[in-house]
Amino acid sequence: MYSQSNSPTNQSVYTVSRLNREIRTILERGFASIVLTGEISNFVAPASGHWYFSLKDDKSQVRAAMWRGNNRYAKFRPKDGDQVQVQARVSLYEPRGDYQVIVEHMEAAGEGQLKQQFEALKMQLAAQGLFSSTHKKALPSTINRVGVITSSTGAAIKDILTVLKRRAPQLEVVIYPCQVQGEQAHAGIIEKLELANARNEVDVLIVGRGGGSLEDLWCFNHEQLAHAIYHSQLPVISAVGHEIDTTISDFVADIRAATPSAAAELVSPDSHALRHGIVHQKQLLHSAWRHQLNARQQQLHALKSRLAQQHPANQLMQQQQRFDELQMRLHHAMEARLSHQHRLINQLNMRLQRANPHDKVASAKYQLQQLSSRLLAAQKEQLYGAQSQLSQLAARLDSISPLAVLARGYSITKNEHGIVKSIQQVQPQQQLTTVLADGEITTQVVCVQPKG
């Protein structure tokens, strides 16, 4: 039966871009880092610096890209037909929907296998303690004879001899020639290493060769050679290849030199530096001698000075000088004291003169006279003003006095509540009092008749 839940109208509708983007996310999460081998084909290197190519085997192929930031660390530039081993992550090129691998590291296929063997042996020997610093021997403080285990015709021996001749021609060099490349080269190196230890005729051994590919240097990654170096009684310096090359012998040796020339510099003190050191030590010795001489002379001078200071005559002169100084200080102090007392007496005399009571009494009398005159004048003026104000107030009081009004023929009518100003305040049969200028009249109201 058809289910409605599977209808396209009920499902999320993808765009092509969304589909490619989500598939890319799934691929990059599921294949974040893989190791892939294959053959290079269709290799293209545009101006951008990126590499685009295909990796194929006899049945399939896959597109690949290696960005410029990663391919600049590659040790070689690949070409069509090269067998390579790459470390990559799987991705998707969204515009075309093509899946591809993004290469982060590339090396030749055979070299990749050798590196795997190298790492496995390195971990094994490290676990056995062959790389431990506690077993490494230091170089002798004095080196008179150097042993070199390398090819007698290679570039390494030439570089070593050139450096030793320039820096320390007094050093003796014993060469233990052997092959340093090939499947059985490690056996020859072990044989010469054991021979040098048996003879014990050198102070230090340099084991190495010039640069080359990983396959060329492979004999220095042999386990038997690592054990031989580890058990050597003589200090061993490993000087294999260039500075970027690393071998098992570098880890197990007592000292690792970046190049054969660097190893020669380690075992050879620079003759120019020695001469410079001798001259410098001579200068230091002379400077120390002069310093000691100056110190002794200064000490002698100080003792002479102390002796002169302790002489009785000198002590007596110092005491006399001290007595004179105290006497002068006492004289100055007495003069200063007398001068201060004279100034104090003068100040007191001046204050006494300023405080004379005769002048104060005369001044007080004069002030009293002035104040008396001012008081009398003020009293007169105040009395005159009061009289004038009293006259004015009496006139105003007389003008508004009810007695004056009564004297002109008017009267005032009162009831028990006060002055009657309206007939509304009067009731029939009410007793009223009429005030005249010369007396009062008591009346009784018969009737009250308003106007109109």
Disulfide bonds with the S-S distance in Angstrom:
none
